[in-house]
Amino acid sequence: MAVRIRLKRMGAKRQPFYRLVVADARSPRDGRFIAEVGYYDPTANPTVFKVEEDKVLEWLGKGAQPSETVKALLTKAGVIRKYQELRQGQRRSGGDQSCAPS
């Protein structure tokens, strides 16, 4: 099952509000989802973007792919950089342990 982190549109006409959700890639945009991990309000001044970093990092670690828009938002919030640092740390520690004598 391909899992995506994407935006679910909510709000009234011309007043969009988005929830950041983890969903099966085959489900519709505003349909079923697995988990809610944040929200985004582009109409507020300034723009509001709240994300539960630990949940997003967990889903990225499980293989969830962010949509292009979500990836841009997560990059702006610094979550993608944190995820890459965690991956680099795991690779380094994993590589060091395999070289150590048993």
ABEGO torsion letter per residue (X at the ends): XBBBBBBBBBEBBGBBBBBBBBBBAABBAABBBABBAEBBBAABOBBBBBBBAAAAAAAAAAGBBBBAAAAAAAAAAGAAAAAAAAAAAAAAAAAAAAABBX
